[in-house]
Amino acid sequence: MKLATIRSACGSLRLYTSGPGSRFGGVLRRCSPVGVTDNWLSLRTIGAAPSSSSSSGASPTLTVSFEKQQDNWSEYNKEVVQSTEEAMETLLRRNPEIQPLLAILQSGEDDSILEINKKIAGKIGLNVTQICLAKECHEDDIVAELLKLNSDPKVHGIYLHLPPASLTSRVLNTLSPEKDVDGLTDVNLGCLVRGDLSKSFVPPVVGAVLDLLGKHDALLKDKSVLLVGVEGSLRLTLQCLIERSGMAVDTSRWNSKSLQKQVMQSDAVVLLGAGNMDVPPTWARPDAVIIRCESILEPDDDDVGLSSRSGFGYLTAAYRSQNVVHSCSRWLQKQQYRPWRLRNLKLQPLTPVPSDIQISRAQTPKPVDQLAEEIGLLPEELEAYGRNKAKVQLSVLGRLHSQPDGKYVLVAGITPTPLGEGKSTVTIGLVQAMSAHLKLNSFACLRQPSQGPTFGVKGGAAGGGYAQVIPMEEFNLHLTGDIHAITAANNLVAAAIDARMLHEATQSDKALFSRLVPTVNGVRKFSPIQISRLNRLGINKSDPASLTPQEVSTFVRLDLDPCKITWQRVVDTNDRFLRKITVGQASTEKGQIRETGFDIAVASEIMAILALSDSLQDMKSRLARMVVGTSRSGEPVTAEDLGVSGALVVLMKDAIKPTLMQTLEGTPVFVHAGPFANIAHGNSSVLADKLALKLVGRDGFVVTEAGFGADIGMEKFFNIKCRASGLRPDVVVLVATVRALKMHGGGPNVSAGAPLPKEYIDENLSLVAGGCRSNLKKQIQIAHLFGVPVVVALNVFKTDTQAEIDLVCQIAKECGASDAVPCHHWSQGGRGCLELAQAVEEAANRPSNFQFLYNIEMPVVEKIRTIAQRVYGADDIELSPEAESKIDYYNQQGYGSLPICMAKTHLSLSHVPDKKGAPTGFVLPIRDVRASIGAGFIYPLVGTMSTMPGLPTRPCFYDIDLDPDTEEITGLF
């Protein structure tokens, strides 16, 4: 037994651990001023009211006068303790790192209950912690402590040793039923009455009584038991369980006129709350069993309390300890992978197909906590944002670390038209087909849409028709605020840059040092982030007073070159007039004027970091490494140098958790991160994919989407995301449409907002064949460069003819696709994607030979050239002088071994948007090369790529509105 006592002005808290070699895993609690108290723990909490004749106020460590077996307490206790020890040994053999812990929450410092429980715990090997509140503690104090104990995974049982007045409904409803080892909660009582012992705890008093009655099972079976003075939940529990064991039960009050008659007619009598009252021996039959429970505390010095007066108390403590071991075992069982019990939502597709928002609104989503339970998530792993969406804790990865991953499917596409070709709808339709119709566990992992396209041209990204994420309004607008967190973090860095340049320009070294390392309460010391900067500078000192003037100057001056600041502000709106701006024009900025600009929020390096991080620690490290510019001496300046990286992690701590939503058919979706694929790496997060792969199980499927065409999103998925995650895909689904194939086959241009030319409405097999043998063939070949099988999914539109559909599927197979199938998910939901689901399942079970396109140690120029030639079909690349200079600089700084993230138009395999099909014979111009060191890639800018889109003449927002009476949104798509 180990004892730790924490004393302070607020009172004292005693924490006990017991058992040989035990490891205390509880938490230290502060407590209110305390004094010795003898307050009752009301028997009403376990079913009986305290007798008016009981004036001592002692806590109910119960003793018994058991007329037939007074000398057998040792035997009874030892049997319970021995069985609990055996259960404990089994538990520890399978989980040696676990240590069950009982927490006793009481008012005052009466240690009688603790002494009895710790003596039993010491025999079994449990830990015990005692939390003492003030004798007259408030309900809020009790609830606050209970909430802490409920959320502490190291605590497996909670015993409330409190006065009856303190055991209010609020207190009992706060107590977690999973840790209610005394069986006080309504949930526990309901499970017991229903007979569900696997989800409940038999109250220790009830367990002790049943044990004593069980010793006379042969004599008492089919006979009668009288409960005297037993009220409330204890009476109900005792009555239910005794009757279930085959005995008849009657009850009586102490003041009942028929008590003597009832006692004389009973084969066993249980007396509770008697106080000074007793049943005369002459009332009972000679062979009757009398069990008397008393509120007397006399911890024995002998082996586990064997006296007749305290033996019952030790027996109840033994059962309480047994419940703690059972609770720990159940907790461990909950940590294991749980098979899905997914309840699908029924779809009733209409013809003609209504608008996306009408379809979304017609379906009622399952509560997100229900969905989470169906897919094996624990309640504590969920952070609900309203009824329909929730963040998922990353602790799931630790809980399921030994669980094999499921199959990993990537959805990419051919080079799209400006209208998009439906990769998101295919992704959603595919998982609806797998989960709702083939009964395969499947998870979709999608990017969060930017509000730029939502209010610009393209609209939302929740899918469409009968293959959507719902509610689509919540999906497309704000979601859980991740992009806002990225915007705040990004712009905090920008503000820190300009503020630091101003202060360095207007202050001396001494003044800067005094403000950066201020004296607080007479003490001057460096913050941890400043110590890190000192170490990077080679100044291994921790005392500010020990720095030389030169070291002070080196420390305080970042000396950023205004012309070489690469960090820009961001906003999640298409605003072309922010592409180039001037800042610092106010007189208060003292002439610190410079040109800068805005990017769209999803182009921020912080968005890429969110998508590529595999833990909170990894994200913290990546944020610290972000290079924001270069000093005048040519050294990179990082976010950590600015002292801002810790604050960035704080802003991003919730954004790193994926958001759980659902499809129209009730299948799960993770929505997380949203980088564009033309100006970033264009994939949802590594963490969402990893979580989903664990949750679906070995035979399940995770379907994730890469942005734009396979030449952009898919190539970056393989070369950047797969390198960061260590994951390897099993199959690629390549989405094509007859519309896009006709465009690549020589059809006229397609423009957003303009009517489609007749070539796209009427059957034209020649154009279809031309697009298949150019762009579709090339994109299949790109996938094969990575050794992954390809299934072509033809997203069928109502204007497509059967001949066109058949021709696409035929040529796709001739070009090397494992299979090619038409998909009707837009009009039919998952049922319209069954053929694709079956083809993907078959292809995923074939052996694959995944390989990266290039060796990461190749020179930067050669990596760029490899992508240009083998993926885009270029003859060569052409570097501008600025690009060459940047590459040389990155090599000098040691960044040359990073992967490449090409910023290129998504409308063509080349750098010219109007070149459709599979162009050849061109030279790819690289006008600039930038580095996202935190994200971990070099990104060349091809041609005239812009990182801030603009609004068209008629943006989507013209049609978006809100009904002020119903609060329903209209116009989203």
N, C-alpha and C positions, 0 to 999 in steps of 0.2 A: 504494500500500500504506500503510495506516495501522496504527500500533502503539500499544496502550495497555498499560502495565505497572502492575499493582496490587501494591504491596508492603506487608506488615504483619508483625507478630510471628509470624504463623502460616506465613509463607512467601511465595511470589510466584506470581502468575498472569498469564500473558501472553495478551492477546487481540488477534488480528490481523484486519484486514479488508483485502480486496484488490479491485482493479477500479476503473476510473475512475468517480468519483462514487458509489462504493458506499456503502451505509448499513448499518452493523453492527446486526444485530438480535438478537444473542445475549444471554446473561445473565451477570453477573459471578458468579464462584464463589470462595469461600474455599477454601484448600487447606492441607494439612499441610506441615510443614517439608520442604523439598526439597533435594536435592543433585544434582550432575551424575551421571548414570548411563548405562551402556552396555548395559542389559539387553536381551536378545533379545525380540522379539515372535515367539513360537514359530511356526514354519512349520506346526506341527501344527494351529494354528487355521485355517489355510487348506489343510491337508492333509498337511504333511510334518513329520517329527520332525527336530530339530536334530542335526547330525552330531556324534559324539563328538570328532571332530578339530577342531571349530570352537571355539577357545578365546577368541576376541576378544570374544564376547558382543555383537557389534554388532547393531543393529536391522536388519531385513531390507528395507532399500531395495535392491531386487534389481538386479544388473547382469547382462549377458549377453555371452557370446562367441558371436556369430552368424556362423559362418565365412563364409557366402556373402554377407552383406549388412552387414558391420560399418560401412560408411560411409553407411548409409541411415537412421540414427536420426532425423535431422532430418525426413526425409520422413515416417516413420511417426508421429512425434509430431505433426507439423503436420497430418496428415490427421485424427487423432483430435481434436486441439484445434480444428481448423477446423469439424468437424461438430458439436462440442459448442458452439462459439461460435454457430453458426447456430441450434441448438436453443435456446440462451439468448436470442438476439435475438427469436426467435418467442415465447418465453415472456414476455419483458419487454414486447413489443409488445402482447400481450393483457392483461398484468397488470403495468403499470408500477410498482405499489407493492410488488411482491414482490422479495426478494433471497435467492437460495438460500445456505444456510450449511452448511459442513462443520465439525463439532466433532471435534477430535482429543483423545481422553482417554488420557493416558499417565502412567507413573510416572517420576519424575525430570524433569530439565530438558534432556534431549538434544534439541536443536532440528533435527537433521539431517532427520528426517521432515518436520517443519514446513516447513523451507526448500524442500524439493522440492515439497511440496504447495501451498505458497503461491505458488511461482513459476509453476506450472501454473495455479492459481486466478487469478493476476493476468492471465494471458493470456485467460482465459475471462470474468472478471468476477465470480467467486464471492467470498463472504466465508469466512474461515477463522478459527476460534477454537481455541486450545490450552488445555487444562485439565491442569495438572500436579499430580499427587498425589505423596505421598512415595514414595521408591524402594521401601521395604518396606511399601507400603500394604496395609491389610486388605481382605478381600473385601467387608465391609460398607461401606467407604468407596467402593469402585467401584460397588457396587449403588446406593448413595445418589445418586451423581452421575449414573448412568445413568437413574435414575427421573426426575431433574430434566430431563435432556436429552430423554428420551422424551416428557415432557409439555410441552416448550417448542415451540409451533407455529412458532417462527422457525428452529428447527434442522431441517434436512432430511436430513442424513447424519451418522453417527457412525462414527469410525474408532478402534478399540481398539488402541493401541500399547502393549501391556502384556507383561510376562514370561509365559512359558507357564504357570507355576504359578498365575498370577492368572486365567487364562482358564478358570475352572471352569464346570461345567454351570449353576450358579446364575447366574453372570455372563452367560453366553451366552443363557440363557433370559430374563434380564431385558431384554436389548437388544431394542428394538422391531424386528420384521422389516421394518417400513415404512421404517426409517432405517438398516438394516443394509447399507450400501453396499459393504462388503467381503464380503458373502455368508457370514457365519459361522453364522447360526442354523439350527436344524433345519428351521424352516418354509421358509426360503429354499432350502435344499438340496432339500427335498421338492418344491417348485415347479419347480426347475430340472430335476430328474430326471424329473418328470412332463411336462415340456415347456411349462409355463405361464410363459413369460418375461415376460408382462405383469404378474405379481405377484411377481417375484423380481429379484434382481440377480446378474449374472455377476460373480464375484469378479475384482477388477482383475488379479491375476496370471494367472487363466485367460483373461481378455479379452486380455491382452498376448500370451500364448502363442498363442491362436487367431488373433490378428491376424498374428503372424509366420508361422504356418503358412499363413494365408490368402493371404500374398503369393506362395506357391508352390502355389496351389490347383490350377493346371493340371497341375503336376508330381506333386503328392501325392494327388490324388483317386484313390480306390480303392487306395491304397497303405497302408503300415504305419507306425505311430508307436509308439516305445518310450518309456515313462515310467520314468525311473530315479530312485529315492529319493523318489518321490512317494507319500505315504501319506494315509490318512483321507479326509476330505471333499473335499480338493483332488483326490486321485486319482479319486474317484468322479465329481466334477464334470467334470474334464478328459476322463475316459474317455467319459462320457455325451455331452458336447457334440462331442468329436472324432468319435466314431462316428456321431453324428447328421449330421455334415458329409460323411460318405461314406468315412471312413478307418477302417482296422482298428487296434485298440489292443492293445498288450501292455505288461506292467509287469515291473519287476525291482528288486531291492534292490542296494545297492552291494556287498554281500558275496556276491552270488550267484555260484556257480561257472560258470554259463552266461551271465554278463553279456557277455563278449566275443562269443560266438556270436550273442546276441540283437541286439547293436549292429550286427554285420556284416550281419544279415538285415533291418535296418530302413531305411526311406527317410527317417525323421526321428527324432531323439532329443532328448528333453527331460530335462535334468539339473537336479535340485533337491536342496538339502541336501548338496552335495558337500564343502564345506569345502575342505581341501587336496587332495582327491582329484580325479582327472580321467580322461577317456577318451583314451587315446593316439590320435593321428591315424590310426595304422595300422589301428585297429579298424574305423573307419568307411569306408563306401563313398566313392568319390571325389565322387559327386554328392549325398551325404547332407546333410541340414539338421541342424545341431547347435545347440540352444538351451540355454545354460548360465545358470542363475539363481544369483547369488551374494549373500551378505549383506554387501555393501560399501557404505558411505555416503560418497560423494564428490560433494557438490553442486557442479555446474559453474558457472563464471562466464559461460560462453557461453550461447547461446540455448537455453533449456529443456533443458539437459543432453544434449549430443549425443555424449559419449564412449562408447566401446564398453563401458566398465566400469559406467557409471551410467545409460546410456541406457534399459535395461530398467526401472530404477526410475522414471524419468520417464514411461515409457509406462504403467506401472501407475498412477501418480498421475493421468495423463490420463484413464484409464478410471475411476478413482475419482471424479474431478470430473464425468465424464459421468454416472456413477450418481447423483451428488448432483442434477444438473439433472433427470434422469429422476424421482428421488424427489420433487422439488419439483413437477414437472408432474403426477405422480400425486396429490400432496396437493391441488393446485388442482382437479384433476378430481373428487376426493372432495367438495370443497366445493360442487360444483354439485348442483342438484336431481336426485335419482335416482328413476326410476320404481319403483313398488311391485312387490314380488314376494310378495304376501300368500298365505300358506298357510292355508286355512280349516280349522277343526275340524269334523268331521262330527257331526251331531246325529241321534239316533234317538229321536224323541219316543215316549213311552209313554202308554197309555190304561188307566186314569185317570192324570191327570198327578200325579206324585209331589210331595212337598213341595219348596219352594224349595231348602232346604239339601241335600236328597237329590240334586236335579238338579245343583246346583253341584258337589257332591262327586263325582258320577259322571263329570264331565268333567275331563280332565287339561289344564291350561293349558299353552300354549307357554312356554318360558323367556322372560322379559321381554327379555333381550338379543337373542334371536332375533326376537321381534316388532319390536323397535326397528330391527333391520337390515332387516327386510322392508318397513318403511315409510320407509326412507331416512335414519334417524338414524345418526350416527357413534358408535362406541364411547365416545369421549371426551365425548360429549354426554349420557351416561347415568350416573346414580348409583343403583345397584341397592340396594333395600331387601329383601333376600332374593331368592327365585327368581321371584316373581310380580308384583312392582311395582317401579317405579323413578322417581326424579325426573328431569326433563328440563331440561337447561341452557338458559337464555334466549339463549345465544349462537346457537342455531338461527335466531333471527330475523335476526341480522346475516348469517349465512351465506346465508340464502335471501331476503334483502331484495328482490332483483329478481324473485323468483318471483311470478307472478300468483296472487291468492287464488282459492280455490274458491267454490262457492255456499254461501250462509249461510242456514241453516234454523232457525227458532225453533219449539219445541214448547211450546204453552200449553194451557189447558183451559177448560172451562166452570166455573162455580162448583161446587166439589166437595161431596160428602157428607163427614162426618167420617172416612170410611174411605179417602178418596183414590180417584181415578179412573184411575190408571195412566199418568201422563205419562212416568214413567221407563221403564216397560216398553215404551211406544210408541216412545220415543226409541231404546231399545236394539234393539227389533225392527226399526225402520226402518233403522238402520245395518247390522244383520245381513243384511237383505234386499238392501240396496244393494251391500255389499262381497262377501258370500258367494254371492249368487245373480245379481245383475245385473253383477257384476264392475266396479262403480264404486268408486273410492276414497272412503271415507267415514269420518268420525271423530265419535264421540259425546263431548260435553263435559258432564259432570255435576257437581253439587255434592257435596261430602263430607257424609255424614249426621252429624247431631248424635247424641250418645249419649242425649240427653233423650228423643226419640221412640223410639229403638231399644229402650230399657228402659222406656218409658212406655206409649203406646197404639198409635201408628201402625206401629211396627216399623222395620226398616231401609229403605234406599232403593236397593238394588242391582238393582231390577227384580223380576221374578217369573216363575215358570214357566220356559219355554224362551227367555225374553228377559231375561238377567241379566248383570251384571258378575261375573266370577269371579276369585279365590275370594271368595264373598260374605261369609265371616266376616272376612277381612282388610279388605274394603271397608267393612263396617259397624262395625268395632271398631278404633279408633286410626289405622288406615291408616299414614301416614308421620309422624304426630304434629303435623300443622299446627294442629289445634284446641288441642292442648296448648301449642304455642308461642304462640298467640294468648292463651290463658288466662294464661300466665306473663307475657307482655308487658303485658296489660291490668292485671293485679294488681300489677305493678311500678310502674305509674303511680299506682295507688291508694295503694300503700305510700308512694310519694314524696310524694304530696299530704299525707297525715296526718303524716308525719315532718317535712316542711317547716313545716307549721302549728305543730307542737310546738316546733321549734327557734326559730322566729320569736317565739313567745309567751314563751320562757324565756331569751332571750339578747339582749344589746345589739347595736347595729349593728357595733361594733368586734369583738366576739366572733364574730358571724356572718361578718364579712368575713375574719377570721383563719382560720376553719375552711373557708370556701368557697374561699378563695384562699390555701392554706397555703404556707409557705416550705419548699422542698425543696432540700437541699444548699446552703443559703444563697441560693437564688434563689426569688423569688415571681413567678409569672406566671399570666395567665388561660389557661384551656383554650379551645380553638376555640369550643365551644358557649357559653361565657361571653362571648367577643368578640361573637358574634352577638347575644346579649341586650343588650350595651352599645350596639351599633349601632342596635338597634330602639328603645332608649331615647334615642337621639340623643347618646350619650356617645361621641365618637370618640377614645377613648384606649386605649392598649394597655399602658401601664405602671401597675400597681396603685398605686404610690406617688403617682401624679399625680392621683388622684381626690380631689375635695373631700369633706368630711363629708356634704353633701347628696347628692352623686353616689353615695357609698358606701351611704347609706341607701336611695336609689332602687334601686340595684343589688341589694342583699341582701334586700329585703323585697318578696315577692309580695303579701302582705297579703290572702290569699284570704278571702272571706266564707264562713263555714261554711254559711250558709243558701243559698248560690248555687253550691255545688259540684255539677256535673252528672255527674261521673264516678263510676261504680259498679264494684264488684268483680264477677267473673263466675265461673261454674262450669258445666261441661258436663253438668249433671244437672237434671232437673225437681224443684226443691225449693222448694215454695211458702212454707215458713217462713223463707226468706231474702229474701223480697220487701221486708221492712223490718226493719232491725236497728239496734242501737246499738253504736258502737265507742268505744274509749278509756276503758273503765270500770276498767282496772287502775290501781293507785296510781302506777305508774311513768309513766303518761301525763299526770299532773299536772292532771287535771280537763279535759282536752281531749276532752270527750264530745260526740258528735254523732250524729244519725240518718242512716243511709244504707241501702243495700240491695244485693242481688245481681241481675244479669241472667243469662240463660243465655248461654254463651260465644259462640254464633253471633250474638247480638245486639250484641256489642261493635263499636264503631266500627272497631277494628283489623281485624275480619273484613271489613267493608265496604271498607276501604282495600286489603286483600289482593285483593279481588275486582275493584277498579276501577283498580289501578295498572297501568301499562304498562311499567315498568322498575324496577330496584332504586333508581335515583336518584329516580324519581317516588314510590315508596313512602316513601323517606327524607324527602322534602319533605312528603308528606301526614302522616306521623307527627309531624313537627315542628309542623305547623299545628294539630293537634288541640287544641281548647279544652276544658279540664277544669273550668273554673269562672270566676268573676268576682271581681275584687278589690273591696274596700270602696269604692273610688273609681269603680267601674263599668267597669274595663278588663278585657278578656278575658285569661285566663292560659292559656298553651299548654304542651304537653309540652316544647317547647324551653326555655321559661322555667324549667321545673323542672329542666332539665339532663339529662333522661332520654331524649330522642329518639334519640341515638346508640346507646344500649344497646338500645332497642327494635328498631332495624334489625338489630343483631347477633342478637337472639333470633329475628327473622323472616327471616334471610338464606336459610335453606333452605326455609322455608314458601312463599316466593314462586315456587318452581319447581313446575309442575304434575306430578302423579303419573300415570304411564302404567300402565294395566291393559288388560284385554281382555274381550270378551263371550264367551258360551258357544260362539260360532262363530269365535272367534279374531280378531275385528276390533278395532281399537284404540279405546281410551277414555281421555280425560283426565279425572281427578277433581281438582277444585281449587276451594277456597273453598266456603262453605256458609251464606250468610246466609239467614235466613227471609224469606219474601216478605210476611208480614203485619206484621212489626215491623222489617224492613230491606228492601233492594231485591231480594232473592230470586233472584239469578242467579249462575251459575258465573263464573269469572274472565275478564277481558278477555284476559289473557295466554294462557290455555288456548285460547281461541277463535282468537287471532291465530296461535299456533303451529300449530294444527290446519289453519287456512286455507292456510298456506304448505305444509304437508306433503302435503295431499291433491292439490295441483296445480290448474291452471285448470279442469279438468272434474270435479273431485271435489266432495264435499259435507261440510260441517260441520253437525252437528245439535246444537244446544244447547237447554237446557230452562230455562224460567222457572217459578218457583214458583206454586202455587195457580192461581186463575182468571186469565183474560186481563185482567180489570179490575185486578188487583194486579200479578202478576209480569210480564205482558207490557207493561203500561203503563210500569212502571219500567224494563224492558229497553230500550224505545224512548227514553224521556225522560231516563234517567240513564245507562244503560250505553252506549247508542249515541252519546251526546254525549261520553262519556269516551273511547271507543275509536275513534271516527270510522268504525266499520263500519256497513254498511247491510244489513239482511236481505233475502233474495230471496223468501221465502215463509214463511207461518205455518201450522203444523199445529195445529189446534184439536182437542183430545182430548175426547170425550164418551162417556158410558156410558148405556145404557138406564136403569140404576138411578138415576143422578143426574137424568136428564131426567124420570123419573116423579116424583121428589121435587119438582122445580120445576114440574111440571104439576099439583101438588095432592096428591101422595101423603103418607102419614104420615111423621113424623120418623124419621130414621135415626140410631141411636146406636151408638157403638163398643162392642163386647162384648155387645150385645143381638141376639137373632135378628131377621132381616129380616121385616117384615110380609108377608103373602101378596101384597099388591099388587106387590111387587118380585119375586116368584117367578112369579106367573101372568101370562099375557099381558094387557096393558091398553093398547090403542092410544090411548085417549082421554088417559090421563095422559102417554103418550109425546109425543103431538102438542102437548099443552099446554106441556110443557117445551121442545120444539123451537121453538115460536112465541114463547116468552118469553125464557128465559135463553140458549139457543143462538143465537137470532137476534140478541140484544143483543151477545153476545160476538163474533159475526161482524162486526157493525157497528163495534165498538170497534177491531178489527183494520183495518177499512177506513178509519178515521179517520187512520191512518198511511200509507195508500196501498199496503198490502202485500196480495197475493193470499192467500186462505185455502183450505186443504184440510182438511176435517173428517175426523178419524180416529175411527171408532166402535170403541172397545175392547170386543169381544164377550165376554160371559160365557156360561157354559153354560146359564143360565136364560133367555137371550134367545131369542125366537122369530124366525123368518124374516120374518114380517109386521112385527114391531117394527123389525127391522134395515132392511128396505126402506123403511119409513115415515121413519125418521131420515134416511137418505140422500136421499130425495126432498125432504123439507122443507128440509134443509140447503142443497141446491142452489137451491131456490126463494128462500131467504133471502140468497143472494149468494155462497155458497161456490163456488170454482172447481171443486171436486169433493168428493165425500163417499164414503168407502169403508169397508167393515167390515174389521177387523183381527183375525187369529187367532194372533198371535205368542205369546201365553201358552201355547197348547197345541201350536203348530207351529214356533215359532222364526221365523227370517227368512223362511222359505217362506210363512208365514201373513201376512206383511206386504208381499208382492210388489206387490199392487195399490196399496197406499199409496205404495210407493217409486216406482212408475211415474207416479202422479199428482203426486207432489212433483217429480220430474224434469221433467215437462211444465210444471207451474206455475212452477218456478224459471226456466225459459227464456222466460217471458213478460215483457214490460216492466213495471216497477213504478214507482210515483211516490211514493217514500218522503218523508214530511214529519213534522216534530215537531208535537206537539199544541199547544204554546204557545211563544211567543217568550221566551227566557230572561231578557230585560230587562223583562218585565212585572212589575208589583208582586207581592209575595209573595201578598197576599190574592187577586189576580186569577188567579194560577196555581192556587191551591188551588180557587177557585171553578170554573175551567175544568175541572179534573179531576172535581170533584163533579158538575157538570151534564152534561158531555159523555160521561164514562165511566160514572159510577155512576147517572146519571139523576135526581139530586137537583134540587129546585127552587132551592135556595140553600144557603148555609153559615151557621152561627151560631158566632161566635167568643166564647169566654169572655174575661173581662177579662184573665186571665193570658196567654191566647194573644195578645190584642191588644198587651199590654205587651211580650211577647217579640218579636213581629214588629217593633215600633217599635225595639227595642234592636238587632235584627239589621240593620235598615236603617241605623241610625246607625253600626254597625261595618263597613258595606260588604259585608254578606253577602246583600243583597237579590237579587242576580243568580244565585243558586244554584238548581238544579232542585229539585223537590219530591218527597219520598219519603213517601207517606201510610202511616201505621200504622193499619191498619183490619182488622176481622174478614175472614177469607177465606171465611166460610160464607154470605155474602150480598153482593149488589151494594150494599146499604145498610150502615148501621152496626149494624143489628139482625140478629143471626144467624138468627133464626126467619123473617125475611122472605125467602121464596124467589122463584123466577121472575125477573121484571124489575120490581121495585117502582118506583113513581113517587110524586110528591106529598109527598116527605119533605124535611126540612131536615137537612143533615149537621152535627152538632155537633163543633166543634174545641175540645177542652178544654184543650189545651196545645200549644205549638210548641217544638221543640228543634232544635238545629243540630249536624250532624256536619261541621265545617269541614274536617277532614282528608279525610274521604271525599268531601266536596264536595256536600252537599245539606242542605236544611231538611226536618225531618220533623214534620209535624203529627200529634198523637195524636187519633184519632177515637174518641169514646165512652170506654169503659173498657178499652182495650187494656192487657194486661199483658206485660212483657218477661221474665217468668219463669214458665214453665208449671208446673203441678202434676201430681202423680201421681194416677191414678184409683184406685178401690177395688181393682181387680185389674190391676196393671201387667203388661207383657210379661215382666218378669223372673221371674215365677212359673214360666215354661216353659223358661227358659234354664239350661242346665247343661253340665257338662264330664265326659266319661268319663276318669277319672284314668289308665286303662291305655292307651287309644288317643289321648288328648288331643283327641278329637273333640268339637266343640261341638254341642249340640242345642238346639232351641227358637227359633233365630233365624229371622226371616222378613222 
